[in-house]
Amino acid sequence: MLHRSGKLEALFTDYWSQGVWRVLGKAAGGARLAGRWHEELSDAEVYGFNATALWEGLRRRFEGRGDSYFSFLRIGSGFGRQTRTAMRKRREQNWENTVFFGYDTGFLEAAAWAKDRGAACVVCQMDPARTEVDLVREEEGRWPGWAKTPLLVPDEYFAWRKAEWALADIVMVNSKWTRDALVEQGVAAEKIEIVPLAYESEPLPEDSPPPLPRGDDEPLRVLYLGQVNLRKGVQYLLEAAKELGKAVRIDIAGPIAISDKAVVGAPANVRFHGAVTRDRVKDFYRSADVFVLPTISDGFALTQLEAMAHGLPVVTTPNCGDVVNDGVDGFLVPARDASALAKALRTLAEDPERLDAMKDAAKLATERFGLDALDKNLRALEAKLMAGRKA
């Protein structure tokens, strides 16, 4: 969007997949690296730190090292230093008329360098930080033995993020949920700006099959798509499934991070599919009636918009991005409340006319989150930055 509006001077990214780098990226990191390219940025000035990203991808793949908060710090700091080195080469850059934008964990070193030269700095905080971690730890206590691995987050990780918030002129977040969490952690409310994520669905091919019809005697077809862990609230969905019985059929698709015992103990109306490739996702949407996200904490959860674009009402909690219009294109239920979740799903199972109306409303909901809306939000953020500097 920045490039479309003529405001992108340079992009710094971990991997830019052009030419032979696309082949190497696929070999080292699969689609995660091979897809790091966009046709609309073919004439943009892009700095990709490809060799480093390849090394990290190979290490993750062949040494079996999973993601951890310790590795987030190491990789983020390395990315910040590489960005700083690349920026030093921009001899003609007017830093006093520049906005440096970066994402949390990879922001600190490069932003400090740019700010010393007069740039304004914006950090995008993608999640509620310590608030979210504390909630997940509470869930581990409530549901002992469910998490495959306990959540371990070093204090250095929180200190790093606090340093980023202190350095930034504006802390950009994707939701009111995250903003309130950061205020609790000491960030001044007036320093925080909410900019929702953008989503624009690709038009379906003309030969795409229509959604699968639901028979009169069939249960409500419920889809959960995403990481299967305590943070996403899957434990409360399984409790709701027990309460609903044959009224629903629940498909859970995504990497499974709960114990085998928890999976085996799920009720008969629940089916786990494990991780699925992107080309299979549309088939899950096509065969569902409603999308459920009983999250304990999310910065935004883009899957809400993806589901709505496929005509699915969304049942979720207030602990994520403000997307659902309660009672119109889905339902908002309290986090950690299996009974409320079951009640919302039962309402849709027993009232097909309301379900159809919500499906129609869901298709319209994504219009509020297109790239034009993002452009408007970013321009407002830039105006606030510039006004503050003049003051």
C-alpha distance (Angstrom), angle and dihedral (degrees) to the residues before:
residue distance angle dihedral
M1 . . .
L2 3.80 . .
H3 3.79 89.9 .
R4 3.81 92.3 48.8
S5 3.79 90.4 54.0
G6 3.81 93.3 46.6
K7 3.80 94.6 -113.5
L8 3.82 101.5 109.6
E9 3.79 109.9 99.9
A10 3.79 96.8 168.9
L11 3.79 139.9 -9.8
F12 3.80 122.4 -146.3
T13 3.80 114.5 -163.6
D14 3.78 138.4 161.8
Y15 3.81 93.6 -118.1
W16 3.79 135.2 12.2
S17 3.78 110.7 -167.5
Q18 3.79 109.2 -149.0
G19 3.81 129.3 138.5
V20 3.77 114.6 -28.5
W21 3.81 90.1 -0.7
R22 3.80 89.0 70.7
V23 3.80 90.9 58.3
L24 3.80 92.3 45.2
G25 3.80 91.7 46.1
K26 3.80 92.3 52.8
A27 3.79 90.7 50.2
A28 3.80 93.6 49.2
G29 3.78 104.5 33.5
G30 3.79 108.2 7.0
A31 3.77 119.3 -138.1
R32 3.81 90.7 -19.8
L33 3.80 90.9 75.0
A34 3.80 101.3 21.7
G35 3.80 90.9 60.2
R36 3.82 95.0 55.7
W37 3.78 95.9 111.1
H38 3.80 137.9 80.4
E39 3.78 129.1 -160.4
E40 3.81 92.8 -139.0
L41 3.81 89.4 60.0
S42 3.80 94.8 51.6
D43 3.82 90.6 110.0
A44 3.82 96.2 38.6
E45 3.78 124.6 107.7
V46 3.80 102.4 -106.2
Y47 3.80 129.3 177.2
G48 3.80 111.9 -161.9
F49 3.80 121.1 -174.6
N50 3.77 90.8 -151.5
A51 3.78 102.1 158.6
T52 3.81 92.3 54.5
A53 3.79 92.4 46.5
L54 3.80 91.2 49.6
W55 3.78 90.8 52.0
E56 3.80 91.9 50.6
G57 3.80 91.0 47.0
L58 3.79 92.7 50.8
R59 3.78 92.4 47.0
R60 3.80 91.8 50.6
R61 3.79 91.2 48.0
F62 3.79 102.1 43.5
E63 3.79 104.4 27.1
G64 3.79 94.0 45.8
R65 3.79 94.4 -127.4
G66 3.78 110.3 158.8
D67 3.76 124.4 -154.0
S68 3.80 115.0 -80.6
Y69 3.76 135.2 169.9
F70 3.79 88.8 -109.9
S71 3.81 90.1 58.2
F72 3.82 90.6 44.7
L73 3.79 88.7 59.2
R74 3.79 93.9 45.9
I75 3.80 95.0 46.5
G76 3.80 93.7 41.2
S77 3.78 93.3 50.6
G78 3.79 90.9 47.6
F79 3.78 91.1 50.8
G80 3.80 90.8 50.1
R81 3.79 92.0 52.3
Q82 3.81 92.4 48.2
T83 3.79 90.6 49.9
R84 3.80 89.9 50.2
T85 3.81 90.7 52.2
A86 3.80 91.5 49.2
M87 3.80 92.2 49.1
R88 3.79 90.9 54.0
K89 3.80 87.6 65.8
R90 3.80 91.7 60.9
R91 3.80 95.0 92.6
E92 3.80 96.1 168.1
Q93 3.80 96.5 48.5
N94 3.81 115.2 126.0
W95 3.77 96.7 -143.8
E96 3.80 95.6 -176.2
N97 3.80 87.9 63.0
T98 3.82 94.4 44.2
V99 3.79 133.1 99.6
F100 3.81 113.0 -152.5
F101 3.80 111.1 -155.4
G102 3.79 123.3 -171.9
Y103 3.77 142.1 158.8
D104 3.78 123.9 -110.1
T105 3.82 119.9 -83.0
G106 3.83 92.1 20.7
F107 3.80 95.4 55.5
L108 3.79 110.7 74.3
E109 3.82 108.3 78.4
A110 3.80 97.1 39.4
A111 3.81 94.0 43.5
A112 3.82 92.5 49.7
W113 3.81 90.0 53.6
A114 3.82 93.3 46.8
K115 3.78 93.4 46.0
D116 3.80 91.7 52.0
R117 3.81 85.9 60.4
G118 3.77 94.7 50.1
A119 3.79 104.3 -91.2
A120 3.79 123.2 141.8
C121 3.80 112.0 -123.9
V122 3.81 132.3 -146.8
V123 3.79 123.7 -175.0
C124 3.79 120.2 -163.4
Q125 3.81 109.5 -143.8
M126 3.79 105.4 -157.1
D127 3.80 100.5 -167.7
P128 3.83 140.4 20.4
A129 3.83 92.6 -94.5
R130 3.83 115.2 -156.5
T131 3.81 93.0 8.2
E132 3.78 90.1 60.7
V133 3.80 93.6 44.9
D134 3.80 91.3 51.2
L135 3.81 90.9 51.2
V136 3.79 92.2 50.8
R137 3.79 91.0 49.4
E138 3.81 88.7 52.2
E139 3.80 88.8 53.0
E140 3.80 90.6 51.7
G141 3.80 87.2 55.9
R142 3.80 92.6 47.3
W143 3.79 93.3 47.1
P144 3.82 106.2 34.4
G145 3.78 114.8 -166.3
W146 3.80 94.7 15.7
A147 3.81 99.7 102.1
K148 3.79 114.1 76.2
T149 3.79 89.1 -144.2
P150 3.82 128.3 11.7
L151 3.78 118.1 -112.4
L152 3.81 109.6 -102.2
V153 3.79 117.0 -174.2
P154 3.82 120.6 170.0
D155 3.80 120.1 -135.4
E156 3.80 87.7 -121.8
Y157 3.80 88.4 68.2
F158 3.80 93.0 58.3
A159 3.80 91.6 43.0
W160 3.80 89.9 52.8
R161 3.78 92.0 53.4
K162 3.80 92.5 47.2
A163 3.80 88.7 53.4
E164 3.81 89.4 52.5
W165 3.81 92.4 50.1
A166 3.81 91.0 48.7
L167 3.81 92.6 50.2
A168 3.80 97.0 46.2
D169 3.79 122.4 88.7
I170 3.81 88.8 -149.0
V171 3.79 130.6 19.3
M172 3.79 108.3 -150.0
V173 3.81 118.5 -155.9
N174 3.80 133.0 177.6
S175 3.80 100.4 -133.8
K176 3.78 146.7 22.9
W177 3.81 87.3 -115.7
T178 3.81 90.9 63.0
R179 3.81 93.0 41.5
D180 3.80 92.2 54.9
A181 3.81 90.5 46.9
L182 3.81 91.8 52.9
V183 3.79 92.2 48.0
E184 3.82 87.8 55.0
Q185 3.82 87.1 53.4
G186 3.78 93.4 54.4
V187 3.81 105.9 -90.9
A188 3.80 111.9 138.1
A189 3.80 110.1 -111.3
E190 3.82 92.2 -134.9
K191 3.79 89.4 58.4
I192 3.81 93.6 58.6
E193 3.81 125.3 85.0
I194 3.81 124.6 -171.0
V195 3.81 114.5 -138.9
P196 3.82 112.6 169.1
L197 3.77 119.6 -140.7
A198 3.79 116.9 -95.6
Y199 3.77 125.6 -121.6
E200 3.78 132.1 -180.0
S201 3.77 118.1 175.3
E202 3.77 121.0 -136.9
P203 3.81 114.0 -119.1
L204 3.77 111.7 -103.2
P205 3.82 116.9 -115.4
E206 3.79 114.0 -101.4
D207 3.80 91.1 -114.5
S208 3.83 93.5 53.1
P209 3.80 111.7 129.2
P210 3.82 115.6 -112.9
P211 3.81 121.9 -113.2
L212 3.77 112.4 -72.9
P213 3.82 110.1 -99.9
R214 3.77 118.3 -121.2
G215 3.76 116.9 -128.3
D216 3.80 120.9 -127.5
D217 3.78 92.5 -111.0
E218 3.80 96.6 39.7
P219 3.82 121.9 110.3
L220 3.79 120.9 -112.5
R221 3.82 107.3 -82.6
V222 3.80 108.4 -131.7
L223 3.81 123.4 -170.9
Y224 3.82 127.2 -158.1
L225 3.82 111.3 -175.9
G226 3.78 123.0 178.8
Q227 3.78 141.5 48.6
V228 3.78 110.0 -14.9
N229 3.78 101.5 -137.3
L230 3.79 143.1 116.8
R231 3.81 93.4 -93.6
K232 3.80 90.8 61.2
G233 3.81 90.8 51.8
V234 3.79 98.4 -120.0
Q235 3.83 89.0 147.4
Y236 3.81 90.1 65.8
L237 3.79 91.5 46.8
L238 3.81 89.6 56.1
E239 3.80 90.0 49.8
A240 3.80 89.7 50.3
A241 3.81 89.7 48.9
K242 3.80 90.1 57.5
E243 3.79 90.0 52.5
L244 3.81 94.1 47.5
G245 3.79 98.4 45.9
K246 3.81 115.6 171.7
A247 3.82 92.8 -0.7
V248 3.81 90.3 84.3
R249 3.78 142.0 33.3
I250 3.79 113.2 -154.1
D251 3.81 124.5 -159.1
I252 3.81 114.9 -165.5
A253 3.80 113.2 -164.4
G254 3.80 123.6 179.4
P255 3.80 143.9 68.4
I256 3.79 108.8 -43.2
A257 3.82 116.0 -128.5
I258 3.80 98.6 164.5
S259 3.78 123.9 91.2
D260 3.78 123.8 -83.3
K261 3.80 87.8 -119.4
A262 3.80 91.0 58.4
V263 3.80 91.2 49.0
V264 3.80 93.9 47.8
G265 3.80 90.4 47.3
A266 3.82 93.4 55.4
P267 3.82 115.9 117.9
A268 3.80 120.7 -96.4
N269 3.82 93.7 -104.7
V270 3.81 90.8 65.5
R271 3.79 125.7 81.6
F272 3.82 124.3 -171.1
H273 3.82 115.7 -150.3
G274 3.80 100.4 177.6
A275 3.80 122.7 -145.1
V276 3.80 113.6 -10.5
T277 3.81 130.5 -163.6
R278 3.80 120.4 -114.0
D279 3.80 92.3 -109.5
R280 3.82 89.5 61.1
V281 3.79 95.8 49.1
K282 3.79 94.4 80.4
D283 3.80 89.8 56.5
F284 3.81 90.7 56.5
Y285 3.81 90.9 50.2
R286 3.80 90.9 47.0
S287 3.80 93.2 54.3
A288 3.84 96.9 45.2
D289 3.81 133.5 87.7
V290 3.80 99.1 -162.5
F291 3.80 138.8 12.4
V292 3.80 120.4 -134.3
L293 3.82 128.4 -159.9
P294 3.83 110.6 170.4
T295 3.80 91.1 177.9
I296 3.79 123.9 175.7
S297 3.82 89.9 -159.4
D298 3.81 136.4 -6.3
G299 3.76 131.4 160.7
F300 3.79 89.0 -136.1
A301 3.87 115.2 -41.8
L302 3.78 106.2 -136.9
T303 3.81 90.2 -160.1
Q304 3.81 87.5 79.8
L305 3.80 90.5 67.1
E306 3.79 93.6 40.3
A307 3.81 90.3 54.3
M308 3.80 92.8 47.0
A309 3.80 91.0 50.4
H310 3.80 85.8 59.5
G311 3.79 90.5 52.3
L312 3.79 98.8 -101.6
P313 3.81 122.8 139.2
V314 3.81 111.8 -132.2
V315 3.78 127.5 -132.7
T316 3.81 108.6 -163.7
T317 3.81 144.0 135.1
P318 3.83 131.5 -98.8
N319 3.83 89.0 -110.0
C320 3.80 95.2 94.7
G321 3.80 141.1 38.4
D322 3.79 117.7 -25.9
V323 3.80 100.3 -110.2
V324 3.81 110.6 121.2
N325 3.79 119.8 80.9
D326 3.79 97.7 -147.1
G327 3.79 112.6 -118.7
V328 3.81 93.4 4.6
D329 3.80 109.4 67.5
G330 3.80 97.5 2.2
F331 3.78 142.8 -32.1
L332 3.79 134.8 -81.3
V333 3.80 113.6 -146.0
P334 3.81 129.2 179.3
A335 3.80 115.1 -91.3
R336 3.81 114.8 -106.0
D337 3.82 92.2 22.2
A338 3.80 111.0 120.5
S339 3.81 92.9 174.2
A340 3.80 93.1 54.8
L341 3.80 89.3 47.5
A342 3.80 91.0 50.8
K343 3.81 91.2 48.1
A344 3.81 92.6 53.9
L345 3.80 92.7 48.9
R346 3.80 91.9 45.8
T347 3.81 89.7 53.3
L348 3.80 90.2 58.0
A349 3.79 93.1 42.6
E350 3.80 91.8 54.1
D351 3.81 98.9 39.9
P352 3.83 110.9 52.1
E353 3.81 92.4 171.4
R354 3.79 91.4 58.1
L355 3.78 89.7 45.4
D356 3.82 90.6 54.5
A357 3.80 91.4 48.4
M358 3.79 90.7 51.2
K359 3.80 90.7 49.6
D360 3.80 90.3 55.8
A361 3.81 91.5 47.1
A362 3.80 91.8 48.4
K363 3.80 92.0 59.4
L364 3.81 89.8 58.4
A365 3.81 96.0 45.5
T366 3.81 95.7 77.3
E367 3.81 92.1 63.1
R368 3.81 88.6 81.0
F369 3.80 90.9 61.4
G370 3.80 103.7 50.7
L371 3.79 126.8 125.8
D372 3.81 91.6 -94.8
A373 3.81 88.8 61.4
L374 3.79 89.8 49.0
D375 3.80 90.7 50.6
K376 3.81 90.6 52.4
N377 3.80 91.7 49.0
L378 3.80 93.8 48.4
R379 3.80 92.1 48.8
A380 3.81 89.8 52.2
L381 3.80 90.2 49.6
E382 3.81 91.2 50.3
A383 3.81 91.3 48.8
K384 3.81 90.3 52.4
L385 3.79 90.8 50.4
M386 3.78 93.9 49.8
A387 3.81 93.1 44.8
G388 3.78 90.1 52.0
R389 3.78 91.8 51.1
K390 3.81 92.7 51.4
A391 3.79 90.3 49.5
